[in-house]
Structure formats: C-alpha cells, structure tokens
Amino acid sequence: MSNPTKLMKKIPVEIEIRFPEIYSDSGSNLTETESFLQRLPEVMMTVQGKTNSWIEVEIPNPKCWNCEKPYLYYMHVTMQGYRPGNVCVDEVESYFAIRRFEIKNDRHNIPRMYLNGKEHFQKGVLDQGYWPDGLYTGPSDEALIFDIREMKRMGFNMVRKHIKIEPERWYYHCDRLGMIVWQDMVNGGERYHHWFVTYLANVMSWPGLTMKDNHSRLLSRQNQDGRNEFVREVKETIKLLKNHPSICTWVIFNEGWGQFETKKITDMVRNLDPGSMIDSASGWFDQGTGDFQSVHNYFFPLKVKPEKIRAAVLSEYGGFTFGVEGHVASEKKYGYGSYKTVSKYKKAYEQLEDKVIHLKEEGLCGCVYTQWSDIEDEINGIYTYDRKINKLEKDVSDVR
C-alpha cells in the first residue's frame, strides 16, 4: 500500500496567472463570486509544479501596485488527483500584487519611505473601525467601501487601523482601491496606569525622553501568560494578513500599552514578514528599534528631528473636536482642542495641515491624523459617528 504522505509530496499543481487589472471601479464590487470570475482578464501564463515544493514565477513586464494604480494579478491554482488521469481534486482562486515598501536615504541623506523605488510620503488617518449600530461590526460591505473611498477622496493614501483586526473583506477593499494599511497589534496587558502612560509620557515625549521597557509594573505587563498570549496573537495576526498587498507596516506597541521586550518582538516580526516595515513603539517609550522614529503630538508645537537610519513619522496628531448636533452618541466629550463652529474647526485643521506640509521639507516621512470618525464620546473625527456628515466639507452649515 502506498504511503499517503509520500504521494502528497508529488501531486502536480498548475497555476494560471491572469493579466494584471485595476479593480477599483464600482462595477467590480460584486458579491457573487461566479459573476466576478467571469469578468476577469484572460490567462497570461501557466506554471506547473508539485505540492510542498517552492514554485518561483517570473512575471514578464510587471505592473506594480500603488495607490493611484492598484494593479492586482488574479491566479487560479489547481491540484490534480493521486493517479494519472485523475482530474482536479482541489482548487483555489486568489490574487497577488507586485510592490515594494522600503526606507532609504534621499539626496539630502534623510531617511525616507519609498514605494516601488519612488519617494512616497504617506498621509494617513487613524481609524478605530467603530460603527454606531454594530460597534466593531460594520453594517454592510458598502459601508466598508464608503470609508475607504472617502479617505482617498479626502487626500489620504494610508490608514492606520488602530487596535483592531478587521474582517479580511476590509483588507481586500484596501488592496483593490489602493489604500496603504498600517496595522496595529491588539496590545492587551493589565490595567493601564494612565497617570504614567498617558499624562507623564506626553510630557516626557516633548524633550525626547524615554525609558527602558523592562518596567513591567508601570507598563502593565507583569503576567507571563499575558506576554505569551500577546506574542502568539502577533504571530497569528501576521500569518492572517501579511499577504495583502495593502499591508505596509506592523505597529507593535502603542503608547506603552503593555509594552515589553520591544527589540525581541521586533526581530520576531521582521523574521515573520521581512517585506513589511515596523513601527515598534508608536508614540513614546522608543527603544531605538524598528523602522521609524514614531511620535505622537497633540499638545505641543509640531517638530521633526530626522535620524540617520530610521524614518521620522508623526504617527498621531490633531484630534480636534467638533460635535454636530443630532449626530453625537454621548453627552460626554473627548478629544484635543475643542471648536464650537464648523468654520473654526476647519480653519484649525487647515492650519495644522500647512504645518505638516512644511515638516516634510525638514524630514517628516508620514503622518496619521486623529481620527477618521467620531466614536462614542470621542467627537474628534472628520466624519460623524453615523458617517452622515463630513465636518470638513464646504457645504456643511456653520452650526453650533
């Protein structure tokens, strides 16, 4: 009797790769898989190989994925039967893209982000993925698409998905619509000491003060089981999402929440996904590792001081609050800088963006405005919680 394990190693595999196409038009948003597949481009090339073996494919005249032209290559993989003459026993339809994120020095010797060999400033927005009717569950596929399309229309080419893992459908839309994703890890830990990781850390960040990440009590990460769980979930998150073309950066720790062994975990993430960049410590408690000098600044004048190797990013800023009557979910209000009229809110936003533009010349490589939409008592979103009003749009009346 044949050994099934040996047979599995020898099963023929065929890969059909279709011509690259852009799927960002509204007509490609089809929910019926069969209808969608009928509209795919013709097969460009076919490659054969065997299961459990590395199959390398050279793509002729490759078209790279970027925010303006997010080319995707669809592929169909079939596995044949155990014996000669048997037809397909398994098959899968998927897609991939060709793109490269990296950091290298520009002509002034300042570290910059590059996409496909070209300098690329990433203008991002913080998105916590909340919805008024489902909290962490979006009401529909169309709602997910609406947010991403509106982000792009407002001039953002990157979204930082903050302390949340979305359904893969959301990442698929980012892939096909050309939206870069910075993916936060869900930090966890014990009860946070906000007097330290929020208030004192803000004060320490202005002169650039930091500390070692071995203060487990202050950083709320004393429990070994909790540490092990975090490491396990980081691995699972990367395994789940790393093949999405839109994934650019893994954000490991945010503002010291449960932070520990930053360098060790950064090295682990680098090994798991060498093609993506890493923001090891977003906000403060920088351990000098990862690809970014990552700063949060809500209260002080904006500034940037480039390093020699890591790129400088303003990974959270802004957070201006303006509540639109009839579109708030809570009597409580939270944010940074409160404005009572639309005109004052818009003016403050525009002035802040002008400052960010000037910082680009001084070495800033990316920024993340807080935030995309209001959530519960946080009324510092560009959009209201219900996504019905864009506070920065010109046609919004000057209401109180």
Order of alpha helices (4+ residues) and beta strands (2+ residues): alpha-beta-beta-alpha-beta-beta-beta-beta-beta-beta-beta-alpha-beta-alpha-beta-alpha-alpha-beta-alpha-beta-beta-beta-alpha-beta
